[in-house]
Amino acid sequence: MVRTAGLAGLVALTAAGRTGAAEAVGAVDAEDRWVEAGLRAAPVPLDLEGRQRELVGLGSYLVNVVATCGGCHTHPEYASGGDPFRGEPARIDPAAYLAGGTDFGRAVSSSIRPDGAGLPAGLGYEGFVRAMRHGEARGEPGKVLQVMPWPAFNALDERDLRAMYEYLAAIAR
Ligand code: HEC
């Protein structure tokens, strides 16, 4: 990750603008912005001990802001009195956050919080990737998850998946 800071960053941006490479500079810096926005967006305390802050922040950005996993995995999505769709200031119940329980008829969303062993959704990283990318249902070979938008998540790259997993694992228990 390239960081442009202070005067050096300004010079780099200006120079890039002149050479038409401004987009490339912006693209590199985008992840830094996502990391900070992600850390601000996490609605629960995080345990960053022994973890990469950048990865956790990026994961939070993807989970909370971009893919909005909580829309399906938090039930109810907002705490009572904290529903922005009713004009209330948004508030999420930390205990319900990503703990599953939304009934979609065809499936009920599962908890994707860390289990007793600290594994998000009780899945190791490989199992998490198989569920995210291929909709592989745990212990049910040949069956695919019915509601999870895994066909879209299929395009997530390795760093994004790693970041999401790290973020979920960092949810304080
Ligand atoms: C449209 C609703 C929806 C969204 C958005 C969604 N999920 Fe899910 N997810 C579900 C449901 C429902 C299940 C239960 C299985 C199924 O789909 O049949 C599930 C299952 C899972 C599983 C498998 C858990 C297990 O028990 O094997 C994982 C992991 C998971 N989701 C992670 C995520 C993450 C991470 C995000 C955000 C990047 C996300 N989901 C976004 C609805 C959703």
Residues whose N, C-alpha, C, O or C-beta is under 5 A from the ligand:
A	BS01	HEC	V63 A67 T68 C69 C72 A107 V108 S109 S110 I112 A121 A131 R138 L145 Q146 V147 M148 P149
